[in-house]
């Protein structure tokens, strides 16, 4: 008499959603004789708020968010990341991502999870709930491709409309007209050009010359800053000085560009439809 028993029971509500009912019955098989049993029953109703928040999907090509129709490397690193705010529903299933690609020939292919070009990194419990899928293809066909990526969290919520983007691939190493912007300039100018192929050039240099052909400044690959296959606008800004840092006189200057691939072969001209050489 006047005694009590405390029972602790844990129930995982991850798969539950909406109104729920917990029923409790003490001595259900009447192993302990009792005069009354109705007071051995208890019901507790509660509500489980389901996870209805969309996860966030991010897709980059060689670390860059591309625009529709952009030119990319023939051997890019396509990184797909999905992040979910829920710390309990860890993104650990390969079904987190669905990836398909349409080739220039019109062939459509959904990437299987045993594809050696794919690397899935699940989210880890206790850290940021973010899963990553890396795709390292080698495109041998020139033309326009279409990538489609869908992401879903552990509750089945889609990240939103599927991410779709068209991109171009040219396997041959080429370089477009190199333009400087702004032109003319008073303080500094940057260089704008397009690179194609599977890799960045092993050597690239821009020589600034007078109208008589005298080279007054050479800008090498290391100075230009990080480049990528596709459209580039250099981090480097030429300030109108010569090789010794002296300010050049106002006037018209020419520049010559040399670029070589990994085999030390000259890059060919890539016509982007802009001004001719």
BELDASUL-V822514 format. One record per residue. N is the residue number from 0. RES is the residue in one letter. PSI is psi as a letter, one per 40 degrees, with the letter a starting at -180 (none if undefined). D_LAST is the distance of its C-alpha to the last C-alpha in Angstrom with 1 decimal. Layout:
# BELDASUL-V822514
n->N res->RES psi->PSI d_last->D_LAST
n->N res->RES psi->PSI d_last->D_LAST
This chain:
# BELDASUL-V822514
n->0 res->X psi->i d_last->101.3
n->1 res->X psi->e d_last->98.9
n->2 res->X psi->i d_last->96.5
n->3 res->X psi->i d_last->92.7
n->4 res->X psi->h d_last->89.9
n->5 res->X psi->h d_last->86.2
n->6 res->X psi->h d_last->83.7
n->7 res->X psi->h d_last->80.0
n->8 res->X psi->h d_last->77.7
n->9 res->X psi->h d_last->73.9
n->10 res->X psi->h d_last->71.9
n->11 res->X psi->h d_last->68.2
n->12 res->X psi->e d_last->67.0
n->13 res->X psi->d d_last->63.4
n->14 res->X psi->e d_last->64.1
n->15 res->X psi->i d_last->66.4
n->16 res->X psi->h d_last->65.4
n->17 res->X psi->a d_last->67.5
n->18 res->X psi->h d_last->71.4
n->19 res->X psi->i d_last->73.1
n->20 res->X psi->h d_last->76.8
n->21 res->X psi->h d_last->78.4
n->22 res->X psi->h d_last->81.9
n->23 res->X psi->h d_last->84.3
n->24 res->X psi->h d_last->87.6
n->25 res->X psi->h d_last->90.0
n->26 res->X psi->f d_last->92.4
n->27 res->X psi->d d_last->91.0
n->28 res->X psi->e d_last->93.2
n->29 res->X psi->f d_last->96.3
n->30 res->X psi->d d_last->97.0
n->31 res->X psi->h d_last->98.6
n->32 res->X psi->h d_last->101.4
n->33 res->X psi->i d_last->101.0
n->34 res->X psi->d d_last->103.1
n->35 res->X psi->i d_last->100.1
n->36 res->X psi->e d_last->96.5
n->37 res->X psi->d d_last->94.9
n->38 res->X psi->e d_last->94.0
n->39 res->X psi->e d_last->92.1
n->40 res->X psi->h d_last->89.2
n->41 res->X psi->i d_last->86.3
n->42 res->X psi->h d_last->83.2
n->43 res->X psi->h d_last->80.2
n->44 res->X psi->i d_last->77.4
n->45 res->X psi->i d_last->74.0
n->46 res->X psi->h d_last->70.4
n->47 res->X psi->h d_last->67.3
n->48 res->X psi->h d_last->64.1
n->49 res->X psi->i d_last->61.4
n->50 res->X psi->h d_last->57.9
n->51 res->X psi->e d_last->55.8
n->52 res->X psi->h d_last->52.9
n->53 res->X psi->i d_last->49.5
n->54 res->X psi->i d_last->47.8
n->55 res->X psi->h d_last->44.2
n->56 res->X psi->h d_last->41.4
n->57 res->X psi->h d_last->38.1
n->58 res->X psi->h d_last->35.3
n->59 res->X psi->i d_last->32.3
n->60 res->X psi->h d_last->29.6
n->61 res->X psi->f d_last->29.3
n->62 res->X psi->e d_last->30.9
n->63 res->X psi->h d_last->28.6
n->64 res->X psi->h d_last->29.6
n->65 res->X psi->i d_last->26.9
n->66 res->X psi->i d_last->26.3
n->67 res->X psi->h d_last->26.8
n->68 res->X psi->e d_last->23.9
n->69 res->X psi->i d_last->22.3
n->70 res->X psi->h d_last->20.8
n->71 res->X psi->i d_last->23.3
n->72 res->X psi->i d_last->24.0
n->73 res->X psi->e d_last->25.6
n->74 res->X psi->g d_last->28.5
n->75 res->X psi->i d_last->29.0
n->76 res->X psi->h d_last->32.2
n->77 res->X psi->h d_last->33.3
n->78 res->X psi->h d_last->36.1
n->79 res->X psi->h d_last->38.5
n->80 res->X psi->h d_last->41.2
n->81 res->X psi->h d_last->44.2
n->82 res->X psi->h d_last->46.4
n->83 res->X psi->h d_last->49.8
n->84 res->X psi->d d_last->52.0
n->85 res->X psi->h d_last->55.2
n->86 res->X psi->e d_last->56.4
n->87 res->X psi->d d_last->58.9
n->88 res->X psi->g d_last->56.9
n->89 res->X psi->h d_last->54.8
n->90 res->X psi->g d_last->51.6
n->91 res->X psi->e d_last->52.7
n->92 res->X psi->i d_last->52.4
n->93 res->X psi->e d_last->49.5
n->94 res->X psi->e d_last->49.9
n->95 res->X psi->d d_last->48.3
n->96 res->X psi->i d_last->44.9
n->97 res->X psi->h d_last->44.0
n->98 res->X psi->h d_last->40.6
n->99 res->X psi->i d_last->39.1
n->100 res->X psi->i d_last->35.7
n->101 res->X psi->h d_last->34.4
n->102 res->X psi->i d_last->32.1
n->103 res->X psi->d d_last->29.5
n->104 res->X psi->e d_last->32.2
n->105 res->X psi->e d_last->34.4
n->106 res->X psi->h d_last->36.8
n->107 res->X psi->h d_last->38.3
n->108 res->X psi->h d_last->39.9
n->109 res->X psi->h d_last->41.9
n->110 res->X psi->h d_last->41.7
n->111 res->X psi->i d_last->45.2
n->112 res->X psi->e d_last->46.6
n->113 res->X psi->e d_last->47.1
n->114 res->X psi->h d_last->43.5
n->115 res->X psi->e d_last->42.6
n->116 res->X psi->e d_last->39.2
n->117 res->X psi->i d_last->41.1
n->118 res->X psi->h d_last->42.8
n->119 res->X psi->h d_last->45.2
n->120 res->X psi->h d_last->46.5
n->121 res->X psi->i d_last->49.4
n->122 res->X psi->i d_last->50.5
n->123 res->X psi->h d_last->53.3
n->124 res->X psi->h d_last->56.5
n->125 res->X psi->e d_last->57.1
n->126 res->X psi->a d_last->53.4
n->127 res->X psi->h d_last->50.6
n->128 res->X psi->g d_last->50.8
n->129 res->X psi->h d_last->47.3
n->130 res->X psi->i d_last->46.4
n->131 res->X psi->h d_last->43.1
n->132 res->X psi->h d_last->41.6
n->133 res->X psi->h d_last->38.7
n->134 res->X psi->h d_last->36.8
n->135 res->X psi->g d_last->34.8
n->136 res->X psi->i d_last->33.5
n->137 res->X psi->h d_last->31.2
n->138 res->X psi->h d_last->29.2
n->139 res->X psi->e d_last->28.8
n->140 res->X psi->h d_last->27.7
n->141 res->X psi->i d_last->24.1
n->142 res->X psi->a d_last->24.2
n->143 res->X psi->h d_last->25.8
n->144 res->X psi->i d_last->29.0
n->145 res->X psi->h d_last->31.5
n->146 res->X psi->h d_last->33.7
n->147 res->X psi->h d_last->37.1
n->148 res->X psi->h d_last->39.2
n->149 res->X psi->i d_last->42.7
n->150 res->X psi->i d_last->44.9
n->151 res->X psi->i d_last->48.7
n->152 res->X psi->a d_last->51.1
n->153 res->X psi->e d_last->54.5
n->154 res->X psi->e d_last->56.1
n->155 res->X psi->e d_last->53.8
n->156 res->X psi->h d_last->51.9
n->157 res->X psi->i d_last->48.3
n->158 res->X psi->e d_last->45.6
n->159 res->X psi->a d_last->44.7
n->160 res->X psi->i d_last->42.6
n->161 res->X psi->i d_last->40.8
n->162 res->X psi->h d_last->37.4
n->163 res->X psi->h d_last->34.8
n->164 res->X psi->h d_last->31.1
n->165 res->X psi->i d_last->28.4
n->166 res->X psi->i d_last->25.7
n->167 res->X psi->i d_last->23.0
n->168 res->X psi->h d_last->22.9
n->169 res->X psi->h d_last->20.5
n->170 res->X psi->d d_last->22.2
n->171 res->X psi->h d_last->19.5
n->172 res->X psi->h d_last->17.8
n->173 res->X psi->i d_last->14.1
n->174 res->X psi->h d_last->11.7
n->175 res->X psi->i d_last->9.3
n->176 res->X psi->h d_last->6.5
n->177 res->X psi->h d_last->9.0
n->178 res->X psi->i d_last->10.1
n->179 res->X psi->i d_last->13.4
n->180 res->X psi->h d_last->16.2
n->181 res->X psi->i d_last->18.0
n->182 res->X psi->h d_last->16.0
n->183 res->X psi->i d_last->17.9
n->184 res->X psi->i d_last->20.6
n->185 res->X psi->d d_last->24.0
n->186 res->X psi->d d_last->25.3
n->187 res->X psi->i d_last->22.7
n->188 res->X psi->i d_last->19.3
n->189 res->X psi->i d_last->18.2
n->190 res->X psi->h d_last->15.1
n->191 res->X psi->h d_last->14.1
n->192 res->X psi->i d_last->12.6
n->193 res->X psi->h d_last->14.0
n->194 res->X psi->i d_last->15.8
n->195 res->X psi->i d_last->17.6
n->196 res->X psi->a d_last->20.6
n->197 res->X psi->d d_last->24.2
n->198 res->X psi->i d_last->23.9
n->199 res->X psi->i d_last->22.0
n->200 res->X psi->i d_last->20.3
n->201 res->X psi->d d_last->23.0
n->202 res->X psi->h d_last->20.7
n->203 res->X psi->h d_last->17.7
n->204 res->X psi->i d_last->17.1
n->205 res->X psi->h d_last->15.0
n->206 res->X psi->h d_last->15.7
n->207 res->X psi->h d_last->16.0
n->208 res->X psi->i d_last->16.2
n->209 res->X psi->i d_last->17.7
n->210 res->X psi->e d_last->16.2
n->211 res->X psi->e d_last->18.5
n->212 res->X psi->e d_last->17.0
n->213 res->X psi->h d_last->19.9
n->214 res->X psi->h d_last->19.3
n->215 res->X psi->e d_last->21.3
n->216 res->X psi->h d_last->20.7
n->217 res->X psi->h d_last->19.9
n->218 res->X psi->h d_last->19.9
n->219 res->X psi->i d_last->21.0
n->220 res->X psi->d d_last->21.5
n->221 res->X psi->d d_last->25.0
n->222 res->X psi->d d_last->24.0
n->223 res->X psi->d d_last->21.4
n->224 res->X psi->a d_last->24.2
n->225 res->X psi->h d_last->24.8
n->226 res->X psi->i d_last->21.9
n->227 res->X psi->i d_last->22.1
n->228 res->X psi->h d_last->20.7
n->229 res->X psi->a d_last->19.1
n->230 res->X psi->h d_last->17.5
n->231 res->X psi->i d_last->18.0
n->232 res->X psi->h d_last->18.5
n->233 res->X psi->i d_last->19.8
n->234 res->X psi->d d_last->23.4
n->235 res->X psi->h d_last->22.5
n->236 res->X psi->h d_last->22.0
n->237 res->X psi->h d_last->21.0
n->238 res->X psi->e d_last->23.6
n->239 res->X psi->f d_last->22.3
n->240 res->X psi->i d_last->24.5
n->241 res->X psi->a d_last->24.2
n->242 res->X psi->d d_last->25.4
n->243 res->X psi->e d_last->29.0
n->244 res->X psi->e d_last->28.7
n->245 res->X psi->i d_last->29.0
n->246 res->X psi->h d_last->27.3
n->247 res->X psi->i d_last->24.6
n->248 res->X psi->i d_last->25.1
n->249 res->X psi->i d_last->23.5
n->250 res->X psi->a d_last->20.5
n->251 res->X psi->h d_last->16.8
n->252 res->X psi->i d_last->15.3
n->253 res->X psi->i d_last->12.1
n->254 res->X psi->i d_last->11.6
n->255 res->X psi->h d_last->10.8
n->256 res->X psi->h d_last->11.4
n->257 res->X psi->h d_last->13.7
n->258 res->X psi->h d_last->15.4
n->259 res->X psi->i d_last->18.4
n->260 res->X psi->a d_last->20.7
n->261 res->X psi->d d_last->24.5
n->262 res->X psi->e d_last->24.9
n->263 res->X psi->f d_last->22.6
n->264 res->X psi->i d_last->20.1
n->265 res->X psi->i d_last->16.4
n->266 res->X psi->i d_last->14.6
n->267 res->X psi->i d_last->12.6
n->268 res->X psi->h d_last->9.3
n->269 res->X psi->h d_last->10.6
n->270 res->X psi->h d_last->9.5
n->271 res->X psi->e d_last->11.4
n->272 res->X psi->e d_last->11.2
n->273 res->X psi->a d_last->9.4
n->274 res->X psi->i d_last->6.7
n->275 res->X psi->i d_last->3.8
n->276 res->X psi->none d_last->0.0
